[in-house]
């Protein structure tokens, strides 16, 4: 019996007061794309940045925040792509600041080339964010393409860029995915997951 990870739904759904955008220098009116996770090959931030670079000119108000330990290594690529001022590399936020980053994003973007059951996608779901993910293990279980997010092939920069363009350009679609994720997150609350462990133990 496969039992997925759980998420603290109440923690990520209860609105926090901290202004993460001000702290990161992201304008209030900007469309904020967010990726969360430490720098690692599996996260494939290089292709994520290149995908954002392909749509940045069409959405001058958009910003891309990479949040996680080690993400500052991408500063050179950001400059190479001409994305200075459009990309924020943040080594990490804690507690309510992390929750606020999810809540104040317009799109959550997971560009990983492999995962197991990505907690960051669960956390973004609990925060009610529209999702753009790659078709890797875990994310495939959490996202129904076109229902609560968009799913593209891992490593496909063109597909990622196309999906980003679609989400950034369609506020109605983003809201549809947000509402779907607020409901779906309850399936992964720790109380539900604990029930499944107890059920498995009784077998």
N, C-alpha and C positions, 0 to 999 in steps of 0.2 A: 504493500500500500504506500504510494508516494504521497507525502505530505509536504506542502510548500512552506516557505518562510511566511511569517506573519508580520504585521505592521501595527504600530500604535496609532490607530485611526484618530482617536481623540486629540493626540498631540499634534498631528499634522493638519487636522481640519479646523481646529480652534484658532481663529484669527489672532495674530500677534500684532503688537503696536509698533515694533521697531521698524524704522525706515531703511531697509536694506539697500534700496536703490540709491538713496542719498549717500550711504556709506561707500558704495561701490562706484559712485559717479555715473549712474545710469539715469538719464532724464525720466521724469514721471511719465511723459508722453511716449517714451520709446517702447517698441515691441521687444521684449526681452526673451531671448532664447537661453536656456540654462542646461548645462551638463554638470553632473556631480559625480565625483569619484577621483581617487588618487591617480596620479600619472602612472600608467602601466600600458604595455603593448596591447593588452586585450581591449582597452578603452578606445583605441584608434582615434585619438583626438586629432591627429594630422588630417585624416580624411574628413572629420567633422569640420575642422577649420576651413579646409578647401571647399567643402560644400557650402558653408556660410559665405565664403568669399565669392562664390558664383551668383549669389542672390543679393549681396549687400548693396550693389549699385541700384537695384530696383526697389529696395526698401531702406532709404537713407536714414530712417528713424529707428532701424533695428540695431540691437546690440546683442552680442554673444558673450555669456559669462561662463567660463570654465572654473569650477569651484572644486578644489581638492589639492592635497599635498603634492608638490612637484610640478604642478601645471605651469609654473613660471618658465619652464624650459622651452615653452612654445613661443616665447617673445620674439625670437629671430624669425620664425615662420610668419608670425603676425605682421612683422615689418615687411618681409618679402612679399606678402600678399597685399600690402597697402591697406591693412586693416587697423592701423593705429587709431585709437579713439573709438573703434567700433567693437573691439574685443577686450574683455576684462579677464585677467588671469589672477585668480584669488587663491591663495594657498589653503584657505579653509575658514569656515565659520562654525561657531558652536551654539548649542542650545537654541534659544528662540531666534537667533540670527539665521541659523540654518533653516528652521521652519519658515521664517519670513522669506528667505530666498526662493523656496519652492512656491510659496503663496503669491509672491509678487512677480513671478515669471509668467509669460504669455504662452510659452511652449517649452515642454521638457524634451530634451533630445538625448537619446542614448545611441551612440554610434559604434558600439562594441562589436568586436569580431567573434567573441565568445563570452558566455556567461553561464552561471548555474541557475540561480533565481535572484536576479538583481534587486537588492533592497532599495536602491535609489529609484527604480521604476515604481515599486510599491509605495514608497514615500511620496513620490510625485502624484501617484494615483490618489492617495489619501488626502493630499492637498488640493485635489480637484483640478489637476493640470491636464491639458490636452497633451498627448504623447506622440512622439515620433521615435520609433525604435527600429532596430535591425532584426532580421529574422533568425535570432539565435535562441538557444535553449533558455527557458525561463521567460524571456520577453514574449516568445511565441504563445506561452500559456496565459500571459496577462493581457495581451492586446489582441482584439479582434479588428482586423484592418477595416477601417471605415465606420466602426461602431464607437470605439473609445479612443482611437488613435490611428495613426498611419504606420504601416510596416513596409520596410524596403529591404533589399538584399544587402547583407553586410559587405562592406568594402566598395559599394557602388556609389561613387561620388555624385554622378549625374542623378541617380535616383534619390539620394538624400537631398540634393539641391532642389529637385522638383517637388519633393514632399514639403520641404521648408517653405518654398515659394507658395505652395497651396495653402498651408496653414497660416502663414503670415498675412496672406491676402484675403483671408476669409474668416472674419470675426464670428459669423454665425456658426461655422463649422467648429471653431475653437470652443465656443460655448456648448455646442452639442456634445463634444467629447468631454468637456469638463463635467457636465451633469452626469454623463454615463460613468465617469470615473468615481465621482462622489458616491454613487450607488454601489458600484462594483467593489470598491475598497472594503466594504463591510464583509465581503466574503473572505477577506484575508486578515480580519481583526484577530488579535491574539486569542480572544475568547473562542472564536470559531476554530482556530487552529488547535487550541488545547482540547477542544471537544473531539477533534479528529484523532489526536494522540490517544485520548482515553478510549475511544471506540476501537482503535487498533490494538490497544493493550488488552481489551476484553475478548478479543478473538482467539 
